[in-house]
Amino acid sequence: MNKFAITLSLASLSLLLGSCSFTNKTSSTPSESKTSSIVESSSKEESSKEQSSKTSSSSEEKSSERKTINVTGVSLTTTSATLEEGKTKQLYATVSPYNADNRKISWTSSNKSAATVTNDGLVTAVKKGEAVITVKTEDGGFTASCTIKVVEQEKFSYAIGDTTVEIITKKTTYSSSNYIRIFTPVTNNGNVNIYLSSCSYDVYSSTDAVVTSISTYSVDRTPGILMPGETGYYTVFKTYEEEVKEGLKVEPHITIKNAKNYDANRYDVSNVSFFVDDMFGLSARGKMTNNTKEKGSTLDSVDVVLFDKAGKYLDTLSTLAPASLEPGESAVFEANSLYATRDANIVESNIGKYVVYAYFYEIVITL
């Protein structure tokens, strides 16, 4: 090999070595490259897992927040009610919002002797009185209440008192006439209004201990409506032609209705005074006022029932009433003894009390 060839070879080798040296500065060995790639991949995977974990944790927190819905209030469909003793009423509570997590509620009564309540809101009226039923939410302690008024069960009851029978003889210069007067008290023992409707009497004589029917008399006046605890009076005054020997006995046939829906307080009575009329004997005068809202209300009749100081019935003064009265309007009435048959033997000083009836209205005044 000549010198030129060796020189060329060395130059080529030098060039080759220089090229390899340059490559070594910018790359790694296959083993190093592989390790680097694994580390980098692992780092990325861990980073991805960490990011996924953070995302998952954040999602769970958000999911947990959506499930917790708190109660904001409660209401009842009924806020007050009236029940008779022994009756029940179901109360319904509405918890807001409708999708609250804890919708548990509890029920209580402020007066269990008047009304009780179950865990489901069923109210039972126990005894006359008043109770406040309260519903309360477990979440937040929100409340709503209903006032329950307990009243007595409707009781339609009355008592008919002893009937008084009296024969009155009115003598004049030209004739002598007998009149039969029958008087029956009726007391309202219930807790609803009653209406004293019709009444008739079978009248018997007791001669020789044989009871014989004489006649049937209709009632001249009925007091109409009686409020609980009040007493009304049927009165009859009729001509009696037969001679009285041993007295009479009567059997009343009374029709009494439940009048709970009737308004008994229709008129005010005032300025009642008594005087003696030459023809009718003791008479009464007073003023009636329409205290209703009913226009053109007709005042049918006015009766003034008289009692002595011992409470014994004396007489009934009666009259046809004035024409229709507008609300707030007043009219004067004048009542006389029935059929103008009584002598003027009852004076004002004998009257212990009197009862004024006027179209379902009663006022008792004790002197």
C-alpha positions in Angstrom: 0.0 0.0 0.0 1.4 3.3 -0.9 1.6 6.3 1.3 -1.3 8.0 -0.3 -3.6 5.2 0.3 -2.7 5.0 4.0 -3.2 8.6 4.4 -6.6 8.4 2.7 -7.6 5.5 4.9 -6.6 7.4 8.0 -8.5 10.4 6.8 -11.6 8.3 6.2 -11.3 6.6 9.6 -10.9 10.0 11.2 -13.9 11.2 9.3 -15.9 8.2 10.4 -14.9 8.5 14.0 -15.8 12.1 14.0 -19.2 11.3 12.6 -19.8 8.7 15.4 -18.7 11.1 18.0 -21.3 13.6 16.8 -24.1 11.1 16.9 -23.2 10.1 20.5 -23.7 13.6 21.7 -27.3 13.9 20.5 -28.8 10.4 21.2 -28.7 7.6 23.7 -28.0 4.0 23.6 -31.0 1.6 22.9 -31.1 0.5 26.5 -31.1 4.1 27.8 -33.8 5.1 25.3 -36.0 2.2 26.4 -35.6 3.1 30.1 -36.3 6.7 29.4 -39.5 5.8 27.5 -40.8 3.6 30.3 -40.2 6.2 33.0 -41.9 8.8 30.9 -44.9 6.6 30.2 -45.1 5.7 33.9 -45.0 9.4 34.8 -47.8 10.2 32.4 -49.9 7.3 33.6 -49.5 8.4 37.3 -50.4 11.9 36.3 -53.4 10.7 34.4 -54.5 8.5 37.4 -54.0 11.5 39.8 -56.0 13.7 37.5 -58.7 11.0 37.2 -58.7 10.6 41.0 -59.2 14.3 41.5 -61.9 14.4 38.9 -63.6 11.4 40.5 -63.4 12.9 44.0 -64.8 16.2 42.7 -67.6 14.4 41.0 -68.4 12.4 44.2 -68.5 15.6 46.2 -70.8 17.2 43.7 -73.0 14.1 43.7 -73.1 14.1 47.5 -74.2 17.8 47.5 -77.1 17.1 45.1 -78.5 14.4 47.4 -78.8 16.6 50.5 -82.1 18.6 50.1 -83.3 20.2 53.3 -86.9 21.0 54.4 -87.9 24.6 54.0 -91.4 24.5 55.6 -94.7 22.6 56.3 -98.3 23.5 55.9 -101.8 22.1 56.6 -104.8 22.0 54.3 -107.1 22.9 57.2 -106.3 25.5 59.8 -109.5 25.4 61.9 -112.5 23.0 62.3 -115.4 22.3 64.5 -116.2 18.7 65.5 -118.9 17.0 67.5 -117.9 14.8 70.4 -116.8 11.4 69.1 -116.3 12.6 65.5 -113.0 12.4 63.7 -111.2 14.4 61.0 -108.1 13.6 59.0 -105.5 16.4 58.7 -103.0 16.4 55.8 -99.6 18.0 56.0 -97.5 19.2 53.0 -93.7 19.2 53.5 -91.7 21.6 51.3 -90.0 21.0 49.0 -91.6 17.9 47.8 -88.2 16.2 47.2 -86.7 16.9 50.6 -84.5 14.1 51.9 -86.0 14.0 55.4 -89.8 14.4 55.2 -90.5 12.9 58.7 -93.1 14.7 60.8 -94.7 14.4 64.2 -98.2 15.4 65.5 -99.2 16.8 68.9 -102.3 18.1 70.7 -102.3 21.0 73.1 -105.3 19.6 74.9 -105.8 15.9 74.8 -108.9 16.0 77.0 -110.6 17.9 74.1 -109.0 16.3 71.1 -106.3 13.7 70.3 -104.3 13.1 67.2 -102.5 10.0 65.9 -99.1 9.7 64.2 -100.9 9.9 60.9 -102.8 13.1 61.6 -106.2 11.6 62.5 -108.0 13.9 65.0 -110.6 12.5 67.4 -112.9 14.9 69.2 -113.1 13.8 72.9 -114.9 16.3 74.9 -116.3 19.8 74.6 -113.4 22.3 74.5 -110.6 23.5 72.2 -107.3 22.0 71.2 -104.5 23.1 68.8 -103.2 20.3 66.7 -99.5 20.9 65.6 -97.4 19.1 63.0 -93.6 19.5 63.2 -90.9 18.5 60.7 -87.9 16.5 62.0 -85.6 18.4 59.6 -85.5 22.1 60.6 -88.3 21.9 63.2 -90.9 23.7 61.0 -94.5 23.7 62.4 -98.1 24.3 61.3 -101.2 24.1 63.4 -105.0 23.6 63.2 -107.4 24.8 65.9 -110.1 22.2 66.7 -113.3 23.3 68.5 -115.2 20.4 70.0 -118.9 20.8 70.6 -121.5 18.6 72.2 -123.3 16.1 70.1 -126.7 17.5 68.9 -129.3 16.5 71.4 -132.9 17.0 70.5 -134.8 16.8 73.8 -137.8 18.5 75.5 -140.1 18.1 78.5 -143.8 18.7 78.5 -145.0 20.1 81.8 -148.3 19.6 83.6 -151.3 21.0 81.8 -153.5 23.4 83.7 -157.2 23.4 82.9 -159.5 26.2 84.0 -163.1 27.0 83.4 -163.9 30.8 83.4 -167.5 31.9 83.6 -168.2 35.4 82.2 -171.6 36.7 83.3 -173.3 39.7 81.7 -176.7 41.3 82.2 -178.2 39.2 79.4 -176.2 35.9 79.5 -173.7 33.7 81.1 -170.9 31.9 79.2 -168.3 29.3 80.1 -164.8 29.3 78.6 -162.2 26.7 78.9 -158.6 27.8 79.2 -155.7 25.3 78.8 -152.1 26.0 79.5 -149.1 23.7 78.8 -145.4 24.6 79.4 -142.7 22.9 77.2 -139.0 23.2 78.0 -136.2 22.7 75.6 -133.7 20.3 77.3 -131.5 19.8 74.3 -128.7 21.8 72.8 -130.4 22.7 69.5 -133.3 24.9 68.8 -136.7 23.3 68.8 -139.8 24.5 67.0 -143.1 24.1 68.8 -145.3 23.4 65.9 -148.9 22.2 66.2 -150.8 21.1 69.3 -154.3 19.8 70.0 -156.1 18.7 73.2 -158.6 15.9 73.9 -160.7 17.1 76.7 -162.5 14.7 79.0 -165.1 15.0 81.8 -164.7 12.7 84.8 -168.4 12.5 85.9 -169.1 9.2 87.7 -165.4 8.2 87.1 -166.3 7.5 83.5 -163.9 9.3 81.1 -165.8 10.6 78.0 -164.3 12.6 75.2 -165.8 16.0 74.9 -164.0 17.7 72.2 -160.6 18.5 70.6 -159.3 22.0 70.8 -156.6 23.5 68.7 -154.0 25.8 70.2 -154.6 29.5 69.8 -151.0 30.5 70.2 -147.7 28.7 69.8 -144.4 30.4 70.7 -142.5 29.0 67.7 -138.8 28.6 68.3 -137.3 27.8 71.7 -133.6 28.1 72.4 -131.8 25.5 74.6 -132.9 25.9 78.2 -136.0 28.1 77.3 -139.6 27.3 78.2 -142.5 28.0 75.9 -146.2 27.9 76.6 -149.2 26.5 74.6 -152.4 28.4 75.4 -156.0 27.6 74.5 -159.1 29.7 75.2 -162.3 28.3 73.8 -166.1 28.5 74.5 -167.3 25.6 76.6 -171.0 25.1 76.5 -171.5 22.2 79.1 -171.9 22.7 82.8 -168.9 21.8 84.8 -169.6 19.4 87.7 -166.4 17.7 88.7 -163.7 19.3 86.6 -161.9 18.3 83.5 -158.8 16.5 82.3 -157.0 16.9 79.0 -154.6 15.0 76.9 -152.3 17.2 74.7 -151.0 16.1 71.3 -148.0 18.2 70.6 -145.8 18.3 67.5 -142.2 19.5 68.2 -139.5 19.6 65.5 -135.8 20.1 65.4 -135.2 23.7 64.4 -131.4 24.0 64.6 -131.3 26.0 61.4 -133.9 28.5 62.5 -132.9 32.0 63.7 -134.7 32.7 66.9 -133.3 36.2 67.4 -135.4 38.2 65.0 -136.9 41.0 67.0 -136.1 43.2 70.0 -138.9 43.9 72.5 -138.8 47.2 74.5 -141.0 49.7 76.3 -143.5 47.2 77.5 -146.2 48.6 79.8 -149.6 47.5 81.1 -153.0 49.3 81.3 -156.6 48.4 81.9 -158.9 48.6 78.9 -162.6 49.1 79.5 -163.6 46.4 77.1 -160.6 44.0 77.1 -159.4 44.3 80.7 -155.7 44.1 81.3 -153.7 44.9 78.2 -150.0 45.4 77.2 -148.4 47.8 74.9 -144.8 47.8 73.6 -142.4 48.2 70.7 -141.0 45.6 68.4 -137.8 46.2 66.3 -136.7 44.1 63.4 -133.1 43.3 64.2 -132.5 41.0 61.2 -131.1 41.9 57.8 -134.3 40.5 56.1 -136.2 43.1 54.2 -140.0 43.2 54.5 -140.0 40.7 57.4 -143.5 40.2 58.6 -144.2 40.2 62.3 -147.0 37.6 62.5 -148.2 38.0 66.1 -147.3 39.1 69.5 -148.1 37.2 72.7 -147.5 38.4 76.2 -147.8 35.5 78.7 -148.4 36.6 82.3 -147.3 34.9 85.6 -147.9 35.9 89.2 -145.1 36.4 91.7 -145.3 32.7 92.6 -144.8 31.7 89.0 -148.4 30.6 88.4 -149.8 31.3 85.0 -152.3 34.2 84.9 -153.3 35.0 81.3 -152.1 35.4 77.8 -152.4 38.8 76.1 -152.3 38.6 72.3 -152.6 40.6 69.2 -152.1 40.6 65.5 -148.8 42.3 64.8 -148.0 45.3 62.7 -147.3 44.8 59.0 -143.9 44.1 57.5 -140.9 45.8 59.1 -137.7 46.7 57.3 -134.3 46.0 59.0 -134.0 48.4 62.0 -137.6 49.5 61.7 -139.8 49.5 64.8 -143.6 49.4 65.4 -145.9 49.6 68.4 -148.0 46.6 69.3 -151.0 46.4 71.7 -152.0 43.0 73.2 -155.3 42.1 75.0 -156.7 39.1 76.7 -157.7 36.3 74.3 -161.2 36.8 72.9 -161.9 39.6 75.3 -163.4 37.2 77.7 -161.5 38.1 80.9 -162.8 40.7 83.4 -160.4 43.3 84.5 -159.5 41.3 87.6 -155.8 41.1 86.8 -153.9 44.2 87.8 -150.3 45.0 87.0 -149.3 44.6 90.6 -150.1 40.9 90.4 -147.7 40.2 87.6 -144.4 38.6 88.7 -143.0 38.2 85.2 -144.1 38.1 81.6 -142.9 36.4 78.5 -143.1 38.2 75.1 -143.3 36.1 72.0 -143.0 37.6 68.5 -142.3 35.6 65.4 -139.9 33.0 66.9 -138.5 35.5 69.5 -138.8 35.3 73.3 -137.8 37.6 76.1 -138.3 36.8 79.7 -138.5 39.7 82.1 -138.7 39.4 85.9 -140.1 42.4 87.7 
